[in-house]
């Protein structure tokens, strides 16, 4: 029978070992072929299977490009080529220290193979148009030099910021003088503002001069080259498409920038990394400020306030995922790496490892760029990853929040490491790591089970015998999985776990002496954590639904509400409970309950015999009546201010006939 899938394994010149049968089962391959030099003397084996009709899975990541070219050659020769996929099980698992446990290494290879079989998540793309309109800002000599380098491909305008001498410029670009005051946008849609702008006047003899000064001016361009030498115009400027900032300390910067900038003309596909569900956003209600977590962490300032919710500029968004990692309501989710996909990969790999090694693995999150390169370097020149350490690569380490970390513990990992590429990455994940560590402390586990590490620490052995908790079912959203995972790690639930300020879990406290039960907090709560009682004045609270957005705190006119970050794992947190309530006031006429007794009594106390309208009169009794009785009293009492005279008798036709 013709196989549908073939797994090609290579010992890489007999430098690694594996379990072919286990890898075949994990990859769901119909057959497995083992060779020693698949990229060398055994390449004919790869060509042979690529010329067939079965899918080919090559267990080599380093030579992926070589096998892709081989597939193209096979297709050119035979008119067809089998579907080709590659996976690295060598750098991440096969190459390790000489004293590594082969059982663990083989189990890790199986885990990586099983994880690779999961369907990939794809992100939609949008088209960005760039006409090549370029603005260069900086000193005269550098700006003119850059203009000369890119003028053949781009339509250039130079805005110089000094009084340096200038020769008559080429007709291939324009020159003006001014100071950049603000910059917004991205490739294809930059909006720049300048102060004291003067355009160059090329007419007349002698050195060219500048014309009339404009106090302010605005310009739009597709490509923005910043040669000023000071701070970049944008935060995380490397992630801003179409923006080029020259480091004055480096040589050859202008030439380097020019090579890339010249290519920014035409149509470009821009990945839409995120999904935004505005109805779930707890940013604001009725102009009262609430959650700003995504605004606080976005490195590119792609997120901005838009009333009751936030908006994200997809042109600026670089897809780091930090917003999704901190969003407490899942209003922002990622298309490429949704939480559900990460949780599924964690579960599948941990399960495969346990089945083959009989113990809990450890996990390291790393970036697919610098992180993968560091792991490959360790594998080739040092001892590689520890034999029990399973790597999971993502585009950005910022994508990892406390929920992903705790999902790993829920899947059965004994320890979770985060490989930071640089200090910026360390700062980006610090708050989420601190939050997850606080939850571990609350469950009487060591916070050192979560660590941000450098590459050289990845070879260190871990404590596999110490499992944080038995695997749990990773079903639901970020908050659901977090709650289940932490509950599984807790020996027993004594009291709520105290969390750092700003945590998206917690309770609220109401000062009963201040609260008037106006229920403004209830009406504006974006998650439904606050509710009222249908029959009496009462504020009810469901702690599991509270995201500590702060809308209730900022809304309360009496400043009676305080946020209390904590994680209550008891069943009581899942149900509504009364925070503050009082008996209603009963109408003195009909006995119908209305209002709040303490509020009515407080109003009577403040007005009776203290205000001329409520002195030596029965007007104070109106305050003690319900709406219906109050209206009747004002219209029908003997001294009612709105009472009319006796209603005249209705005239009939008999009255007219008698007359």
TIFIRO-214875 format. One line per field, with one value per residue (C-alpha): y, z negated, x negated. Coordinates in Angstrom, 3 decimals. Each point is the difference from the previous one (the first is absolute). Example, Ala and Ser with C-alpha at 12.3 -4.5 7.8 and 13.67 -1.06 7.14 Angstrom:
! TIFIRO-214875
y: [-4.500,3.440];
z: [-7.800,0.660];
x: [-12.300,-1.370];
! end
This chain:
! TIFIRO-214875
y: [0.000,3.430,2.025,3.338,1.442,-0.739,1.083,0.470,-0.120,0.890,-0.804,3.043,-2.027,-2.200,2.875,-0.552,-2.900,-0.406,-2.482,-0.456,-1.922,2.642,2.843,-1.820,-0.332,3.644,1.235,-2.387,-1.103,-3.164,-0.741,1.268,0.074,0.453,1.226,1.562,2.944,1.062,3.282,-1.787,-3.494,-1.085,2.880,-2.426,-1.506,3.354,0.541,-3.452,0.584,3.558,-1.346,-2.224,1.051,-0.402,2.888,0.244,1.169,0.637,0.120,2.654,3.715,1.236,-1.132,0.888,2.373,-2.724,-2.471,2.632,0.581,-3.753,-0.189,2.701,-1.940,-3.196,1.785,1.470,-3.448,-2.186,2.552,-0.568,0.114,-1.364,2.433,0.759,0.984,0.323,-0.059,0.476,-2.752,0.219,3.425,0.020,-3.607,-2.254,1.825,0.275,-0.624,-3.241,-1.139,0.773,-2.607,-1.608,-0.857,3.663,1.124,-2.474,1.016,3.664,-0.795,-1.784,2.999,2.408,-2.275,-0.263,3.762,0.571,-1.992,2.521,2.260,3.381,3.219,2.534,3.746,2.002,2.626,3.442,1.829,3.184,2.322,2.009,2.468,0.585,3.531,0.407,2.627,0.300,2.012,0.872,2.102,1.490,-2.039,-3.370,0.728,1.042,-3.015,-2.333,1.722,-0.649,-3.692,-0.593,2.608,-2.440,-2.219,2.392,3.412,1.873,3.120,0.990,1.984,1.209,1.139,2.058,3.068,-1.888,1.207,-1.614,-0.237,0.203,-3.329,-2.428,0.194,-3.556,1.183,3.033,1.756,1.952,1.097,-0.575,-1.821,-3.251,0.342,-3.194,-3.200,-2.593,-2.930,-2.783,-1.112,1.591,2.402,2.148,3.374,2.469,3.466,2.682,3.399,2.991,-1.600,1.759,-1.364,0.371,2.627,-1.292,3.156,2.775,0.137,-0.978,-2.380,-1.079,1.310,-0.847,1.740,1.264,-1.669,-1.953,-0.385,-3.518,-2.399,-3.550,-2.637,-3.565,-2.623,-3.733,-0.376,1.962,0.148,1.575,1.194,2.447,-2.109,0.482,-2.197,-1.868,1.503,-3.180,-2.466,-3.433,1.665,-3.242,-1.320,3.045,-0.916,2.633,1.902,0.083,1.481,0.476,-0.761,2.755,-2.292,-2.510,0.343,-0.798,0.743,2.100,-2.668,-2.721,1.985,0.949,-3.649,-0.845,3.270,-0.196,-3.191,1.590,0.729,-1.908,-2.323,-1.736,-2.572,0.966,-2.717,0.807,-1.588,0.601,-0.245,2.654,-0.607,3.492,-1.163,-1.870,2.911,1.465,3.140,2.495,0.541,3.332,1.873,-1.626,-1.433,-3.733,-2.557,1.339,-3.128,-0.363,3.725,-0.223,-2.899,0.599,0.660,1.652,2.180,-1.668,0.021,3.089,0.897,0.180,0.736,-3.048,-2.271,0.099,-0.149,-1.539,1.368,-3.102,1.954,0.707,-3.255,-2.178,-3.107,-0.330,-1.164,1.869,1.418,-3.466,-1.191,2.624,0.449,-1.187,-0.512,-1.536,2.985,-0.173,-3.372,-0.965,-1.586,-1.737,-1.235,-0.143,-1.154,-3.156,-1.069,0.590,-1.922,-2.898,-0.174,0.057,-2.810,-2.226,0.311,-0.540,-3.070,-1.529,0.599,-1.523,-3.091,-0.718,1.293,-0.720,3.369,3.657,2.116,3.621,2.721,2.974,2.686,1.666,2.155,-1.557,2.441,0.678,-2.662,-2.785,1.184,-0.091,-3.537,-1.139,1.532,-1.733,-3.300,0.146,1.477,-0.801,-2.477,1.191,0.035,-2.066,-3.424,0.684,3.529,0.302,3.218,1.844,2.782,3.092,3.101,2.198,-0.901,2.899,-2.328,-2.002,1.107,-1.533,-2.101,-1.707,-0.671,-1.500,-1.987,-1.636,-1.012,-1.203,-2.172,-1.607,1.812,0.121,3.320,2.849,2.067,3.036,0.662,3.772,1.283,3.266,2.288,1.431,-3.486,-0.487,3.169,-0.905,-3.260,1.079,0.956,-3.167,-2.170,1.760,-0.646,-3.701,-0.291,1.583,-2.688,-2.708,1.488,0.000,-3.717,-0.666,-0.699,1.513,3.111,-1.139,-2.477,3.011,1.696,2.386,-1.419,0.603,-2.516,-1.401,-1.140,-2.305,-2.870,-0.139,-3.000,0.467,-1.653,-2.346,-1.877,3.094,0.284,3.113,-1.731,-2.845,0.812,1.637,0.496,3.242,1.034,3.534,3.449,1.478,0.691,-3.442,-1.838,2.186,-0.753,-3.742,-0.237,1.947,-2.019,-3.209,1.225,1.077,-2.540,1.480,3.216,1.953,3.600,2.103,0.333,3.553,1.379,3.008,3.324,0.106,-3.717,-0.808,-2.085,1.212,1.298,3.439,1.416,2.485,2.450,-0.391,3.346,1.805,-2.072,1.397,-2.988,2.218,-3.068,2.065,-2.637,-2.734,1.770,0.567,-3.259,-1.298,-3.669,-0.465,-0.651,2.515,-0.431,1.077,-1.787,-0.011,0.653,2.165,2.566,-2.200,-0.269,-3.561,-1.181,-3.033,-0.071,-2.401,2.527,2.972,1.100,2.895,2.492,2.783,1.384,-0.440,1.735,2.997,0.169,-0.029,3.564,-0.726,-1.606,-2.968,-2.745,-1.474,-2.630,-3.026,-2.151,-3.655,-3.409,-1.782,-3.687,-0.904,-0.764,3.147,2.091,-1.503,1.227,3.425,1.200,3.122,2.717,2.643,0.353,1.638,-0.221,2.129,2.908,-0.643,2.676,1.690,-0.006,-3.382,-1.960,-0.741,-0.458,2.476,1.546,-0.671,0.529,1.625,2.333,1.128,0.572,1.924,2.279,0.648,0.793,2.514,1.790,-0.087,3.399,0.816,1.332,2.518,-2.396,-2.601,2.303,0.230,-2.109,-3.593,0.043,-2.249,-2.748,-0.007,-1.320,-3.020,-0.914,-2.195,1.586,-0.688,1.242,3.076,1.025,-0.565,2.040,2.914,0.100,-0.971,1.259,2.991,2.005,-1.779,2.429,-1.527,-0.514,1.558,1.160,-2.218,-1.516,1.542,-2.151,-1.342,1.644,-2.271,0.506,0.275,3.127,1.631,-1.089,1.294,3.343];
z: [0.000,0.937,-3.152,-0.511,-2.226,-0.311,-2.893,0.852,-3.007,0.084,-2.673,1.207,0.607,-3.030,-2.508,-1.275,-0.824,-0.050,-0.187,3.590,-1.037,-2.543,2.450,2.709,-2.324,-1.109,3.605,1.200,2.806,1.979,0.266,-1.496,1.726,-2.004,1.620,-1.178,2.397,1.559,1.198,1.346,1.259,-0.746,1.828,2.684,-2.615,-0.486,3.782,0.448,-2.476,1.183,3.499,-1.309,-0.912,-3.782,-2.411,-1.212,-3.492,-0.402,-3.581,0.702,-0.511,0.859,3.640,0.618,2.834,1.660,-0.003,1.364,2.929,0.458,0.192,2.677,2.003,-0.304,1.183,2.964,0.972,-0.650,0.254,-3.602,-3.525,-3.208,-2.721,-2.173,-3.676,-2.266,-3.768,-2.232,-2.583,-0.043,-1.417,-2.327,-1.187,1.811,-0.936,-3.724,-2.672,0.098,-3.260,1.151,-0.596,3.392,-1.231,-0.669,3.313,1.957,-1.974,0.796,3.700,-0.049,-1.774,2.618,2.788,-1.528,-0.425,3.624,1.204,-1.410,2.590,0.372,-0.678,2.806,-0.131,2.712,1.953,1.345,2.953,-0.568,2.912,0.132,2.811,-1.144,-1.330,-2.395,-2.632,-1.292,-3.175,-1.348,0.418,3.434,1.029,-1.042,1.331,3.418,0.124,-0.789,2.618,2.605,-0.955,0.265,2.491,2.919,-1.722,-2.401,0.270,-2.563,-2.075,-2.381,-3.122,-1.360,-3.616,0.018,1.725,1.915,3.477,2.876,3.640,2.640,-0.400,2.755,1.561,-1.289,-3.506,-1.893,-2.954,-2.865,-3.442,-3.201,-3.312,-0.366,-2.798,0.300,2.007,0.342,2.237,1.764,3.476,2.603,-2.452,-1.984,-1.231,-1.007,-1.516,0.157,-1.553,1.609,3.445,2.894,3.529,2.060,2.723,2.862,2.143,0.343,0.061,-2.834,-2.844,-0.228,-2.925,-1.859,0.389,-2.389,-3.406,-0.725,-3.691,0.450,2.897,0.572,2.420,0.949,1.337,0.525,-1.247,-2.870,-0.406,-3.272,-0.020,-2.902,-2.207,-3.184,-1.411,2.601,0.872,-1.078,-2.883,1.088,3.260,1.442,0.204,1.865,3.680,2.350,-2.705,0.107,-2.816,0.406,-2.963,0.070,-1.744,2.854,3.240,3.284,-1.390,2.972,2.511,-2.084,-0.278,3.663,1.107,-1.901,0.454,3.788,-0.095,-1.794,3.157,1.229,-1.689,-3.246,-2.020,-3.655,-2.425,-2.199,-3.169,-2.336,-0.430,-2.011,-1.507,-1.027,-2.029,-2.408,-0.573,-3.522,0.882,-0.980,-0.552,0.170,0.133,-3.228,0.300,-0.334,1.237,1.742,-0.109,3.757,0.389,-2.685,1.546,3.762,1.087,3.309,-1.282,2.502,-2.543,-0.798,-1.871,2.004,-2.618,-1.846,1.663,1.547,3.651,1.538,3.110,2.043,2.094,-3.083,-1.926,0.127,-1.366,-3.249,-1.811,-3.237,0.117,0.200,-2.835,-2.411,1.247,-2.872,2.086,3.156,1.981,1.798,1.311,2.429,3.392,0.380,-3.562,-1.692,-3.601,0.902,2.463,-2.526,-2.688,2.385,0.991,-3.657,-0.836,2.956,-0.534,-3.764,0.424,2.629,-2.202,-3.103,1.890,1.184,-2.913,-2.908,-1.643,0.315,2.555,-0.277,2.518,1.500,2.025,2.544,3.110,3.445,0.946,-2.478,-2.395,2.589,1.049,-3.611,-0.451,3.239,-1.112,-3.386,1.689,2.486,-2.171,-3.580,-1.832,1.533,-1.836,-3.147,0.871,-1.723,1.392,2.771,2.075,1.399,2.458,0.669,2.094,-3.106,-3.639,-0.952,1.061,-3.210,-2.907,-3.329,1.590,2.413,-2.839,-2.218,2.919,0.209,-3.636,0.627,2.827,-2.441,0.505,-3.089,0.823,2.464,1.380,2.251,2.197,0.373,3.053,-1.709,-2.904,1.787,0.115,-3.684,-0.901,2.296,-1.816,-3.523,-1.201,1.333,-1.490,-3.346,0.139,0.745,-2.759,-2.481,0.864,-0.579,-3.380,-0.846,0.747,-2.133,3.039,0.634,2.213,1.416,2.160,2.256,1.175,2.692,1.095,2.288,2.644,-2.024,-2.715,2.329,-0.500,-3.758,-1.445,-1.572,-2.695,1.983,-3.059,-1.336,1.996,-0.609,0.531,1.841,3.567,0.303,2.930,1.715,1.208,0.131,0.157,-1.750,-3.271,-0.092,0.583,-2.546,-2.670,0.689,0.122,-3.221,-1.751,1.035,-1.452,-3.319,-2.828,-1.531,0.343,-3.230,1.110,3.148,1.491,-0.308,3.330,1.055,0.728,3.483,0.136,2.081,-2.775,-3.234,-2.125,-0.790,-3.406,-0.676,-2.903,-1.408,-1.771,3.314,2.422,0.813,2.189,3.041,2.069,2.459,-0.313,0.927,3.101,1.369,-0.907,3.389,-1.000,-2.021,-3.179,-1.799,-0.103,-2.034,-1.892,1.662,-3.225,-2.223,0.168,0.151,1.892,0.921,1.142,1.943,-0.619,2.797,2.560,-1.391,2.054,-2.298,2.822,-2.465,1.746,-3.187,-2.092,2.330,0.362,-3.665,-0.968,-3.670,0.518,-1.942,2.163,-0.346,2.244,-1.670,2.306,-0.966,1.387,-1.851,0.961,-2.070,1.533,-1.649,2.587,2.742,-1.471,-0.730,-3.584,-1.701,-0.521,-1.491,-0.394,-2.113,-0.619,2.307,-1.370,-0.133,1.323,-2.837,2.076,1.714,-1.601,3.324,-0.491,1.923,-0.251,-2.733,-3.588,-1.134,2.999,-0.526,-3.709,0.785,2.449,-2.524,-2.677,2.229,1.198,-2.839,-1.707,1.808,3.269,0.432,2.197,-2.759,-2.964,-1.596,2.782,0.858,3.069,-1.764,0.137,3.795,-0.333,-1.853,2.749,3.057,3.444,0.409,-3.413,0.306,3.219,-1.533,-3.064,2.132,2.027,-2.439,-3.454,-1.581,0.160,2.996,2.186,3.181,-1.132,2.226,-0.829,0.016,3.396,1.811,0.878,3.485,2.256,1.996,2.917,-2.488,-1.448,3.418,0.763,-3.313,0.626];
x: [0.000,-1.342,-0.759,1.757,-2.715,-3.709,-2.204,-3.683,-2.330,-3.697,-2.566,-1.979,-3.145,0.774,0.005,3.539,2.265,3.765,2.815,1.259,3.106,1.040,-0.626,1.940,2.988,-0.228,-0.124,2.729,-2.341,0.604,-3.697,-3.257,-3.410,-3.216,-3.250,-3.262,-0.510,3.283,-1.531,-3.101,-0.613,3.575,1.687,1.161,2.301,1.691,0.258,1.503,2.803,0.617,0.591,2.771,3.511,-0.194,-0.476,-3.585,-0.970,-3.735,-1.278,-2.622,0.482,-3.488,0.141,3.662,-0.918,-2.109,2.876,2.373,-2.357,-0.277,3.781,-0.001,-2.604,2.025,3.126,-1.871,-1.292,3.029,2.785,1.063,-1.354,1.446,1.136,-3.022,-0.197,-3.023,-0.420,-3.036,-0.463,-3.803,-0.927,2.985,-0.245,-2.486,-3.195,-0.518,-2.625,-1.983,1.585,3.549,2.660,0.854,3.463,0.705,-1.495,2.112,3.093,-0.707,-0.388,3.343,1.569,-1.333,1.196,3.470,0.234,-0.989,3.010,2.462,1.664,-1.632,1.909,0.022,0.425,1.775,-1.881,0.824,-1.520,-2.022,-0.697,-3.209,-0.591,-3.565,0.508,-2.912,-0.783,-3.561,-0.560,-3.438,-3.148,-0.589,-3.017,1.471,3.497,-1.350,-2.272,2.896,2.149,-2.662,-0.021,3.770,1.250,0.085,2.599,1.781,1.598,-2.060,0.494,-2.807,0.858,-3.325,-0.231,-3.187,-1.422,-2.641,-1.001,1.813,-0.813,2.680,1.812,0.797,3.440,0.457,0.954,1.298,-1.587,1.517,-1.105,1.968,0.329,1.915,2.568,2.064,0.213,2.751,0.841,-1.882,-1.034,2.249,1.627,-2.423,1.286,-2.696,0.228,-2.694,-0.636,-1.733,0.079,-1.766,-0.110,-3.166,0.086,-2.213,0.424,-2.574,-3.777,-2.301,0.671,3.637,2.023,3.151,3.337,2.652,0.333,3.197,0.736,1.401,0.283,1.181,-1.174,0.878,-2.375,-0.368,-3.586,-1.567,-3.800,-1.148,-3.616,0.257,-2.234,2.026,2.731,2.101,3.376,1.815,-0.324,-1.258,-0.913,-1.406,3.564,1.382,0.397,-1.367,-1.918,-3.793,-2.072,-3.730,-2.225,-2.640,-2.506,-0.076,-1.879,1.676,3.450,1.134,-0.925,1.665,3.220,-0.015,-0.191,3.190,1.897,-0.252,2.064,2.969,1.972,3.046,2.499,-0.843,1.875,0.305,1.028,2.991,-1.307,2.930,3.749,1.811,3.442,1.048,3.020,-2.303,-2.363,0.071,-1.909,2.697,3.706,1.857,-3.318,-1.134,-3.541,-0.498,-2.519,-3.117,-2.179,-0.436,-0.685,-2.670,-1.933,0.243,-3.607,0.943,2.892,2.320,2.852,2.026,3.170,3.228,2.649,1.307,-2.552,-3.453,-0.967,-3.114,-1.673,-0.769,-2.527,-2.113,0.572,-3.129,1.693,-1.956,3.155,-0.676,3.541,1.555,-2.228,1.376,3.591,2.224,3.151,-1.529,1.260,-3.357,-1.136,-2.743,0.643,-3.377,-0.416,3.417,0.012,1.900,-2.710,-2.777,1.882,0.619,-3.681,-1.049,2.395,-0.930,-3.768,0.173,2.184,-2.308,-3.052,1.605,1.094,-3.546,-2.104,2.318,-0.634,0.880,-1.894,-1.067,0.850,-1.805,1.754,-2.289,0.153,-0.190,-2.748,-2.780,1.272,-0.211,-3.448,-1.207,1.316,-1.660,-3.307,0.185,0.745,-2.882,-2.740,1.054,2.229,3.256,3.310,0.440,1.380,3.327,0.548,2.606,-0.236,3.010,-0.792,2.111,-0.570,-0.202,-0.556,2.339,2.818,-0.422,2.135,0.901,2.751,-2.417,-2.441,2.684,1.408,-3.428,0.211,3.532,-1.347,-2.445,-3.320,-2.186,-1.633,0.535,-2.877,0.124,-3.015,-0.262,-1.858,-0.933,0.747,3.038,1.522,-0.739,1.849,2.896,0.747,-0.969,3.488,1.655,-2.752,0.451,3.751,-0.481,-2.605,2.412,2.536,-2.614,-0.856,3.702,0.166,-3.114,-2.191,-3.410,0.044,-3.356,1.906,0.552,-3.195,-1.152,-3.346,-2.961,-1.049,-2.901,2.427,1.937,-2.418,0.477,1.825,3.394,2.068,2.219,1.112,1.755,3.195,2.064,3.323,1.612,1.047,3.389,2.332,-1.019,3.443,1.355,-1.499,-2.987,1.805,1.627,-3.278,-1.805,2.561,0.007,-3.805,-0.535,2.711,-1.744,-3.298,1.504,-0.191,3.095,1.970,-0.409,0.470,-0.209,-3.479,-1.279,-1.216,-2.104,1.662,1.461,0.794,3.115,1.566,1.466,2.825,1.358,0.742,2.800,-0.085,3.505,-0.176,-0.578,2.083,3.459,0.955,0.398,-1.015,-2.062,-2.723,2.458,1.245,-3.518,-1.776,-1.261,-0.250,3.187,-1.961,2.218,3.754,2.994,2.786,3.420,1.922,-2.167,-2.848,-3.085,-3.295,-0.912,-3.422,-1.271,-3.735,-0.905,1.305,-1.931,-3.033,-0.978,0.527,0.784,3.093,2.040,-2.662,-0.222,3.800,0.984,1.017,-0.653,-3.459,1.307,-1.577,-3.494,-1.574,-1.564,-2.200,0.252,0.941,2.769,0.001,3.056,3.372,1.352,-1.859,2.163,3.278,1.435,-0.240,1.273,-2.592,2.228,3.745,2.675,3.699,2.151,2.052,3.766,2.344,1.879,3.204,0.223,-2.839,-1.720,-3.756,-2.138,-3.446,-2.532,1.069,-3.247,-0.009,3.590,-0.627,-3.195,1.872,2.774,-2.559,-1.774,3.161,2.555,0.067,-3.285,1.434,2.821,2.020,-0.032,0.596,3.469,1.494,0.795,-2.275,-2.488,2.615,-0.270,-3.547,1.358,2.478,-0.443,0.289,3.725,1.008,-2.185,1.765,3.433,-0.907,-1.176,3.219,2.728,-0.932,1.723,-3.206,-1.456,-1.962,1.396,3.544,2.720,3.528,3.070,0.454,3.019,2.991,-0.103,2.594,2.269,2.407,2.880,-1.560,0.007,3.631,1.254,-1.519];
! end
